[in-house]
């Protein structure tokens, strides 16, 4: 009985923090780590980078659910989430988030001084994103910038210094995530406009928002090409991966239109999970071979 309750609680937290979405920034973080290490770094470094990453993204998703609980309860699409349904309470989720953020800071301290000193900036981004939809349509870009902390942070964790390459990778991560978040957010156009929630779709209309998303993704590809040019480890295998990603982007934007958002979840999440996996697999192979 106790075991069943424990398993159910773990499942609830996994759903709460959207654990399956971890792949969206993990691939960028791992490739960044491999490039600066010129191969595999020490087990110690890999361990603490992964701990910092998981603490950051898990805590951020959990606190997002707390901050957006009232909005989620009003929106029919999100009313079935754990907090609106009363399956979990805000206090326990806040405590969980704090623990995750403490783990992130401890991991940063174990990596190097610069990572520790910059951890408050990461924490600020992880929390402030949840509030941005209340005052700016650029909330999608803030989410992208927050996600970009993964590759930039991984680079800093290994090297303790910054160069152009992780900045290009971070910019690519930003535009990629912002692009598919715009697509996902477009399904809430009616709710957002009726309730004063800011988004690209609410500000510019669904059609123009989808055009912006469609512009962000090729721009992200250009930045990833720049990463390949700047990195001596990356060659033909990496560019084959980018070619596959380009095809996935085309498919993603073909699946939706302003008049038909039926496939919005497939376009925004399912396809981009494949994008992340392709980037990770081809990037890792080229960085290590």
N, C-alpha and C positions, 0 to 999 in steps of 0.2 A: 504493500500500500504506500509506504514511504517512498520506495523506489519509483513507483508510478507517478507520484506527485512531483518528485525531483525531475524525472524525465519530461513531464508536462511543463514544468517551470522553465527548463532549458529550452524546450521547443518554443515556448512563449517569448523568451528573450531573443531567440534566433530570429523569429518573425518580427519582433519589435525593432531590432536593429538592422533588418534586411541583410542577414549574413551572406546571402547568395550574391549580393552586390559588391562584396569585398574585391572581386576581381577587377572592378573598374579602375582602381588606382594602384592595386598591388603590382600589376604587370609593369607599369611605368617605374615604380619604386625598385623592383628587382632588376630591370634592365639598367637603370641608372647606377645601381650598386655594382653591377658587373662591369660596366664601362669604366668607372673610376678605379675599380680594383684591377682592371686588365685581366680579368678572370675571376675565380672565386675568392672572396675575402675569407678571413678566418671564421671559424664556426662561431666564435664569440661575437663578432660583428654582425653576422647574419642573424643570430639569435636575438640580439637586442634591437636590431632594425625591425624585425618582425614583431617583437613585443611592442615597440613604440608605435608601429603602424596599426596593429590590432587595437591597442588601447585608445589611440586617437579616433579611428573611424567608428569603433563600437560606442565609445562615449559620446561622440558627436551625434550619431543616429539616435541614441537613447534620449539625449537631452532635447533633440529636435522634436521627439514625440511629446515630451512634456510641454515645451513651449507652444506647440501647435495643437494641443489637446482640444481646446475650445473650437478652433477652426475646423479640425478634423471631425468633431462631433456634429457640426452644421452641414458638412459636405457629405452627401449620400455616398460618394465614392470612397470616402475614408472613415465613415461612421462605424465601420465594423472592426476598426483597429482596437488593440487591447485596452488602451486608456479610455476611449469613448464608451466602450462596452463595460468598463469596470472590472475587466479581467486582471488588471494590475492597477496599483495606485501610484500617484505621482511621487510620493515620498520614497518608495522603494526604487523607482526608476532614477530619481535624482541621486540617491545614494550609490546606485550602480554606476551612474555616469561619473560621479566624483572619484570612485575607485578606479575606473578606467583611465581618467585623466591623470591621477596620481601615478598609475603604472606607466603611462606615457612619459611623464616627467622623469621618473626614476630611470627608465630605459634611456632617455636622452642623456642623463647624467653619466650613465655607464658607458656611453659612446665617446663623447668628448665635451669639452667645456663650451665650445661654440653651440653645439646642439642644445645643451642645457640653457644657455643664455637666450637662444631664440625660441625656446619652447613656449614662453608666454605669448609670443606672437601667434604661434600655431593654435594655442588654446583660444585666443581671442577670435581667430577666424572660425574655429570649429563651433563656437557658440553663437557668434554674431550672425552667421548665415541664416539661422532660423528666424531672425527678426527682420531680415532684409525685405521679405515680401510685404511687409507692413509699410514700407516707405520708398521702395525703388523697384522699377521694372528690370533693373540690372541684377536682380537676385540670382539669376541663372549663372551669370559671370562670377559672382561671389562664390557660388558653389564650385565652379570650375577652378577658381583660384585656391580655394580650400583644398580641393583634390590635388592640385599641383604641388601642395606642400609635401606630398609623398615622394616624387622623384627628386625634388630639390633637397628635401630632408635626408634622403638616402645618400645622396652625393656628399652632403656636408658631414654625414655620420662617418663616412669612410675617409674623406680627404681633409675635413676641417676647413675647407676653403671653397669659394664659388668661382665658376667660370661661365663662359657663354653656353656651353653644351647643356648643362642642366636647366638653364633658363629657357632655352629653346624647347627642351622636353617639357618643362613645366607649362610653357605657353601653349604647346600642343595639347597637353592634358586639359588645360583650361578650356580651350575652344571645343575640344571633343565633348567633354562632359556638359558644357553649357549648351552645345548644340542639341544633344539628345534630351537634355532636361527641358529645353524649350518645346520640343516635340511632345514630351510627356505632359508638360503643363498646359498645352493647348486644349486638352480635353476638359479642363476646368474653366474654360473661357466664360461661360454663362455664370458659374458660381462666383468666380473672381470679380467680374464686373458688377455683380449684384451686391457683393459684400465688401467692396473696397480693397480687395487683395491685388497687389501689384505683380505683374508678370509681363513678358514680352507680348503675349497674345492679348492681354487686357489693355495694354498701352497702344499697340500698333495694329491689332486685329490678327486673327488666326492666319490669314493668308500671308501677311507681311512677316509675321513671326516665323512661319515655316520657311520663308525665303531667307531670313537671317540665319536660321539653323542650317540651311542648305549652303550658305556662304561660309559658315564657321568650319564645316568639316573639310572641305578642300584646303582651307587655310591651315588647319591642323596638319594635314598631309604634307603641305609645303614645309612646315616647321619640322616635321619628322624627317623629311628629306635633308634638311639642314643638319639635323642631328647625325644622320648617316655620313654627310660630307665632313663634319667636324671630328667624327670618331674613326680612328684608324682600324678599330676592331670590326667595324661593320662593312659588309660588302654585298655581294649579289643575293645571298640568302635573305638578308634584311629587306632588300628592295623587292624581292618576290613577295615577302610578307606584306609590304606596303601596297603592292599591286592588288593583292587579295582584299586588303582593307578598303581600298578605293572601290572595288566592286561591291563590297558589303555596304558602303556608304550610298552607292547608287541605288541598290536594292532598298535600303532603308527609306530613302526619300521617295521612291516609287510606290511604296506601300501605303502612303498617306497622301491626303489632299485636304484643302480647307473644307471641302464638302463631305469628306469621308475619313473619319478618324477611327474607324472600326479596328484597324490594326495598329493603333498607337502604342500599345504595350509591346507588341512584337518588334515594331520599328525602333522604339526608344530603349528597350531593355534587352530583349532576346538577341537581336542582331548585334548590339554593342557588347554584350557578353562574349559573342564570337569574335568581335573586333579585338577585344582585350586578350583573348586566348591566342589569337593569331599573332598579335604583336609580341606576346610573351614567348611563344614557342619559337617563332622565327628569329626574334631578337636574342634569345638565350642560345640557340644553336649557333648563330653567327658570332656571338660574343665569346663563346667557349671553344669553338672549333678552330 
